[in-house]
Every structure is written in C-alpha cells, then in structure tokens.
Amino acid sequence: MPMMKVTISAAMTVDGKISTAASDSALSSRQDLRRVHALRAASDAVMVGISTVLADDPRLTVRLAKGRNPARIIVDSTCRTPPQSRILRTARKIRTIIAVTEKAPAANIVAAERAGAQVVTINSGGKGQVDLNALFARLEKETGFRKILVEGGGELNWSLLRLGLADELVVTVAPRIAGGRLATTLVEGDGFDAMSEGIKLKLIEADCLEETGEVVLHYRVARNRRGRGGDGGGLFNACRGTESR
Ligand SMILES: NC(=O)c1ccc[n+]([C@@H]2O[C@H](COP(=O)([O-])OP(=O)(O)OC[C@H]3O[C@@H](n4cnc5c(N)ncnc54)[C@H](OP(=O)(O)O)[C@@H]3O)[C@@H](O)[C@H]2O)c1
C-alpha cells in the first residue's frame, strides 16, 4: 500500500511570522489563495491544529478553485473544537475528523459527534498530545487518504517535521514584516540547539508572483523518518498545471 504524502502549506512574512501576536493571519493575496485552494482540491484531507481553529475559525474548503472539498482533520487533544465553529457547522456535508486523546471529556466528544464529526481517540501514551505517528498510521489504514495538506499552525508544523512525518513544504513569503516576539512563526516547538541538527530541505521550485511581490517556495524534506525524500508524486506537481501563472 503506498504511503500518504504529507505537505505543509503556509504563508509567512519575511520575518517568518504566520500570524501577528494578536492572531491576525490574513497575509495572502487572492492570487496566492487561489493557489492554496487548488492545493486543497488536489488533497484528500486538510489538517490543522486546534489553536488554528480557535484563532481563525477556518472553513478549509475549496472556494477559489475548481474541485471538490477535502476532508478536514483537526488535531485536538481535549476536543475543544467549538460546535459553532465553521468546520463543525458544515461537518454533516464535509467529512470532518477530530483526533483527540484519552483526556478528551466525554461531553465534548458527544457535542462534536452530534455536529456530524467523526471523533478518533488516539492514545497519547502519557504525553498529553495526539500521537501523530499513531494518527497517521490509523488514517492510512482506515481512510484511504493518500494526500494530506497541513495548514498549520506552528506547533503542529514542528511536531510533524520533528517526527519526520512531513514530505514537502510549500511556503509563501509575503513582502511584509510583522515583528513581535509573541507572534507565531512557521515552526514553533522547542526547536533544535544546534543549527546542524536542523531539518534539511531541498529546494524544488521558487515562483515569484510579480504583481503581489510574494515568493512561493516549494521544498522537499531531505530525509524523513519514513526514509523517503519525496519522489515527485506530491501535491505540488499535481497542482502545477492549475496555477494561474
Ligand atoms: N499564515 C498561515 O499560513 C497560518 C496557517 C495556520 C495557522 N496560522 C496561525 O497560527 C496560529 C496557531 O498556531 P499555533 O502554533 O499556536 O497552534 P496549532 O499548531 O494550530 O495548534 C497547536 C495545538 O494543537 C494541539 N495538538 C494536539 N496534538 C498535537 C501534537 N502532537 N503536536 C502539536 N500540536 C498538537 C495542541 O493543543 P491541545 O493540547 O489542546 O490539543 C496544540 O497546542 C494562529 O494564530 C493562526 O492564525 C497561520
């Protein structure tokens, strides 16, 4: 059985922020959003961390490109996804999976399921957060998903990169500086002590959106835990033909 392709997608400022300290993350042009929506349409599922849901209340649907909506997956240890969130309000129409741990209160799970979500409990092994290796193994086994697009935020990006679960990174650099030591960066977490430990990336393509001044950088993760460095079958290649450039 082929393994899933996991692509991290984000937009950041030149100083690496994906949102301001006040959680404003609106930094992409419409042109770039169209590209992201085409990536969604080419994915089986879009995954986000719960803090992104709470901050942005995203829909994660395909509206600015042609194609079907992918499933949504929220990584949410205690099932805090609000029933009134846009994702849960549309969970009866668009497949929505919430990955929780054994710590999730039963009442929260019932509320999410009533809204139409499929709640999947992944044992945290005492670590408190969703065990992403176990989640991906379960998704691979039970869903038939082949392409997962991860749309942040910084904590989820760190966990996936640290565990070697991400194959590709597509990041738009917006011509803007946000500053702010409390602003969320592309990758959060504990980070590495030595730069030499940092995760190595291979640049596949760099596109310049001349009208907006954005630069779209497409990287392959040089080596991941699954021993793959990407084989050209990822989302970006699937979408190149649909980009407006
Ligand atoms: N510009 C962009 O492209 C972009 C994209 C997305 C988000 N954002 C911004 O990013 C910010 C949110 O990012 P964030 O870094 O604060 O949070 P995040 O990555 O969205 O969510 C992190 C949360 O997910 C839950 N989680 C459960 N298991 C996890 C695991 N194994 N690894 C990591 N997280 C796990 C944890 O909460 P529990 O313990 O409660 O489960 C954790 O605190 C928002 O301001 C949003 O606007 C920007």
The ligand as a Gaussian input file, in Angstrom:
#p B3LYP/6-31G(d) Opt

LIG

0 1
 N       -0.296000      32.090000       7.847000
 C       -0.621000      30.813000       7.822000
 O       -0.397000      30.137000       6.802000
 C       -1.241000      30.173000       9.020000
 C       -1.749000      28.876000       8.890000
 C       -2.295000      28.272000      10.019000
 C       -2.312000      28.925000      11.239000
 N       -1.821000      30.188000      11.337000
 C       -1.804000      30.889000      12.645000
 O       -1.104000      30.069000      13.566000
 C       -1.617000      30.288000      14.869000
 C       -1.889000      28.967000      15.529000
 O       -0.707000      28.211000      15.539000
 P       -0.173000      27.518000      16.864000
 O        1.234000      27.134000      16.608000
 O       -0.452000      28.406000      18.026000
 O       -1.095000      26.224000      17.045000
 P       -1.556000      24.999000      16.120000
 O       -0.383000      24.314000      15.555000
 O       -2.647000      25.437000      15.218000
 O       -2.254000      24.057000      17.211000
 C       -1.451000      23.541000      18.267000
 C       -2.302000      22.754000      19.208000
 O       -2.718000      21.522000      18.611000
 C       -2.881000      20.568000      19.621000
 N       -2.095000      19.364000      19.391000
 C       -2.502000      18.115000      19.763000
 N       -1.586000      17.228000      19.493000
 C       -0.532000      17.896000      18.956000
 C        0.743000      17.481000      18.512000
 N        1.139000      16.193000      18.544000
 N        1.599000      18.425000      18.063000
 C        1.229000      19.710000      18.007000
 N        0.034000      20.165000      18.416000
 C       -0.852000      19.264000      18.888000
 C       -2.367000      21.191000      20.927000
 O       -3.481000      21.685000      21.661000
 P       -4.226000      20.631000      22.642000
 O       -3.179000      20.161000      23.609000
 O       -5.320000      21.425000      23.267000
 O       -4.702000      19.549000      21.764000
 C       -1.530000      22.350000      20.443000
 O       -1.417000      23.394000      21.373000
 C       -2.871000      31.130000      14.711000
 O       -2.598000      32.448000      15.090000
 C       -3.162000      31.052000      13.223000
 O       -3.758000      32.249000      12.759000
 C       -1.297000      30.827000      10.248000

